[in-house]
Amino acid sequence: MMPLLIFFRLPSLLQLTMLCIAAACCFRFHHKTFSLIAIGLLSFSWASFQGNMQLDQISVLQGTQRHVTAAVESINLGSNGTSSVLFKLEKAEGKIIFPPVMFRTKWEEAEQELLAGQRWDMTVSLRPVHSVLNEGGFDAQRWALSQHAPLTATVRNSRLIDSKISLRQQFIQRVQQKMPPMENTPILIALAFGEKGLIQSTDKLLLQKTGIAHLVAISGLHIGIAALFGWWLARGLQYLLPVKLIDYRFPLFMSGIFLLTYTWLSGGNAPAVRAALAVSMWILLRLFRVRCHPCQIWLWVVATLLLADPMNLLSDSFWLSCFAVGALVFWFQWAPLPAMFQQAWYWALFRWGHLQLGMTLLLLPLQVGIFHGINLFSFPANMWAVPVVSLITVPLVLLALLMNTVPCVFMDYLQALLWQLADATLRLALWGVKALPDGWIPLGESFVVASLMGWLVLLCWRICPLRQCLSLLLSLFAISFVWLNRNPAERWRVDMLDVGHGLSVLISKNGRGVLYDTGNRWEGGSAAEQNIIPFLNWKNIQLEQIIISHNDMDHRGGLAPLQRRYPAASVRESALSEQQHLKCMAGEQWRWQGLDFNVLWPEKMSGDAGNNDSCVIRIDDGSFSLLLTGDIEAETEKALVRKWRSELQATALQVPHHGSNTSSIPPFLRAVKPVIALASASRFNKWHLPAHKVVSRYNKARYDWHSTSESGQLSLFIFDDYWTIKGLREQLIPRWYHHQFGVSADNE
């Protein structure tokens, strides 16, 4: 199944049929090797079939308005305003959809309250999921496919046809009504039901930066605690029973009941289901008195999960949870504690530190690869918070939930007390975490190799004699040092980042960068925080200059976050500003890292710089040149042709105004004579940019057209005697789940 992660295109139905026939032929040889090959072929065919099924559903359902029947999947936690709601599509145009597919849509709570379980009759416009795509950024398209939610919708009309809400929604509402006012109610709701929608962004950031975000997700640790809680409760009840009625299977049975109930309360989220499957398998083995090595159980669980849903391969949480358990099995087998530390209670802290050390070292590769950084204080944060939350807070939460099932006034008071105690323990856990300094360090792609050192050191220590081990470790450190400090093959590069509707172009050389425009800003975020800064961190580029073409928000929206992150970076703009910014006006010239920057427009500074006041800059290294134009329109293009005709010629052109009909007039294009044209636009934008006429104009002139709406991040690599351009979707990271799903006309 692993090729599902790296294939550019999935095999066709005919190819999958041939693979299945080949597998059947392998089975006929009755040999272990051929049987393994057959199993591998069948596994890959099954995974590819599941992927093709999602792609086929996208092709069939997207496009025109459709009449559908859908059930609400998202839990309503009582928040107001517009929210993203997940629906399960059951019927389309009267035809049953199997397997059901999910779609997300924006819903205004003031119009109609949505509750999980309700069924709605709707007229919707369905579109395939499409996300911005940059190196170092979050891959939302891959995530959506892993969640079986490959569609987004715009609701035109809706009518409630079944108001019955789900049992889980009813239980959550009842618990919320009986919860007393508390400081950490959102986190307690997350611990009880796996619903994190009420957690404030500041709290989410704290949990992520300190490495304890896993504590507020119902995952393996909490499912295990729930099973252990059920076992404790059963053992307590057995003290009240006659000896002849005491059976070792009763605590195991209660453990299974509690873990399955807690998994149901979590909404059946993937980490909880994975953990429930693993613990259930362990319980069954104990019931039937079967002895297995932990590695065998781990492999059975992983195989079962992938067989049930091959799309798990696309989920980061799947890799984190499976890798964490596998790493712990490896750690305790290859680096066990001496026998003297394994029994006595007073060595418990030492044993806990040994476990956390193993998790910290062995999970580094995934930490760097997925989160693109590490926290220097995650070890003490987990040493403090995990025991408090897991051994005190979670059992109190489970007791409170148990009390909620008993219809008694006394139980209501007891439930309120338990919630307050849980809140107090949570305050204690967060108090210790907040006392730690901010230790988050973003790491670039070059550190991925260095992050493997924990595994390599452990392997060398166990396999090699001491003298050889030291020599091998020194060699590995030397290789890592050379890898971290290697020089890129290109002399310099240009990256047009995919920031949706907006613009951001990075010119980088020798680990330094100049940024032209900073993308858009919106309530609660910006392109700088989501796309630009992660890219700079991942590529380990120090930003030295920021150039703002003009005052439109989709060009200067990310300036503030960038200035906070890179306070030493100078800012240059064409608008008059009270801040001490440099001027971007015709005639300004400077040299940076061997590249010549020449400003061609505007002729004068403006108080409120609009499209036609955009800062136009030509960058030249003597053989390759780039013309950055911002949002200039026909009026400015004509003026540039009149004044700078001989200076406009460039190898690469940033398409003016996102490819609008108001720009890219033929005389301007003839003056620039670009070899390649780079357009920054979002797919499905309401202005239908880039305009079809403009794209045709470039294509007829035989200029090589590239757009972020199609390719994601666009990267130009300039070498000594040649250059090349690569799109992230097609060349840099070509994957079947990065394709532009749906028809190309969606952007016209």
Secondary structure by P-SEA (a helix, b strand, c coil): ccccccccccccaaaaaaaaaaaaaaaaaccaaaaaaaaaaaaaaaaaaaaaaaaaaaaacccccccbbbbbcccccccccbbbbbbbbccccccccccbbbbbbbbcccccccccccccccccccccbbbbbbccccaaaaaaaaacccbbbbbcccccccccccaaaaaaaaaaaaccccccaaaaaaaaccccccccaaaaaaaaaacccccccccaaaaaaaaaaaaaaaaaaaaaccccccccaaaaaaaaaaaaaaaaaacccaaaaaaaaaaaaaaaaaaacccccaaaaaaaaaaaaaaacccccccaaaaaaaaaaaaaaaaaacccccccccccccaaaaaaaaaaaaaaaaaaaaaaacccccccaaaaaaaccaaaaaacaaaaaaaaaaaaacccaaaaaaaaaaaaaaaaaaaaaaaaaaaccccbbbbccccccccaaaaaaaaaaacccaaaaaaaaaaaaaaaaaaaaccccccccccccccccbbbbbbbccccccccbbbbbccccccccccaaaaaaaacccccbbbbcccccccccaaaaaaaacccbbbbbcccccccccccccccccccccbbbbbcccccccccccccccbbbbbbcccbbbbbbccccaaaaaaaaacccccccccccccccccccccccaaaaaaacccbbbbbbbcccccccccaaaaaaaaaacccccccccccbbbbbbcccbbbbbbccccccccccccccccccccc
